[in-house]
Amino acid sequence: MAEGKEEDVRLGATKFPERQPLGTAAQGDKDYVEPPPAPLFEPGELKSWSFYRAGIAEFMATFLFLYITILTVMGVKRAPSLCASVGIQGIAWAFGGMIFA
């Protein structure tokens, strides 16, 4: 049985005759075209109310996410017993609810 495995190895070794150490052959040409760099925001956007409204909304959402989730974890840690708090599942619900909202 061992003889059959050695025969398979010899067949595989002759199938690919070029010998190169792994990881040394680099791809020469890119198969894609990189797009030109885009600006973070257009200067004209600084004059529009929707730009500031979006920034305020992002700030409020991030603040509420951190506030609710951190207070939930702190409430679990400060509770005298696990039965007096929301527990691990409550923490998961807080994170999931804030991500969904």
N, C-alpha and C positions, 0 to 999 in steps of 0.2 A: 504494500500500500504506500509506503514511503517513496518507493521508486516512481510511482505515478505523479506524486506532488513535485518531485524534482524535475520530471519531464515538463510539467506545466510551467515551472519557473523558467526553464531554459527556453521554452517556446515564447513566453512573454518577454524575456530579455532580448530575443532576436527580433521581436516584432517592432521595437523602437530602437534602432541602432545608435542614434545620436545620444551621447552621454554628456549631460550638463548637470552641474550641481543644482539642487532645487533652489529657487528664488533668485538666481543670478541672471536669468534672461528677462529683460524688461521689454515691455511693449513700446515700439518705436513711435508709431503715429497714433494720434487721438482719433477715435471713431465718432467724435462729436465736435460741435462748434460752440465755444463758450460765448454766451451773450455778453453784450457790453454792460459795464456796471451801471446800475440804476441808482438814482439819488434816493435818500431816505424819505425826503418829502420835497415837494415842489415849492419854490418861494411864494408862488401865488396862493398856496394853501394857508399861509399864515394870516391871510386877510379874511378867511371864511369861518363862519361860526361853527359849521359842522366839524371842522378840524379840532377846535377846542372842545366841543361837545363830546367827541369821541375820546379825547384825552381824559376829560373829566370822568366819563363813564368807565374807562379802563382803570383809572385810579380808584374809583369807588368800588368797583368789582373786586379788585385785588385787595383793598383794605378790608372789605366785608369777608372775603374768603379767609384771609389770615386771622381776622378777629374771631369769627365764629369757630373755626377749627382749632385755634390755639386755646381759646377759652373752654372748649369741650374737653380737650386733653387735660388742661389744668384742673377742671372740675372732677375728672375721673381720678387724677392723682391726689387731690386734696380730700376726697371723700373718705369718711372713716372706714367704710367697707365697700367692697365692690357691689354689694346689693343696693347700696344707697346712691349709686351713680348710674349713668347710662351704659357703662361698660364698653367693651371693645366694639360691640355691634353699634352702639350709639355713636362712637367715634367714626366708624365706617359710614353710618348714615349722614353724619354731619359733613364729612368730606364729599360724599356722593351727592348730597343735596346742594352743596355750594358749587360743585362742578356743574351740575345740571342747571342750576339757576343762573 
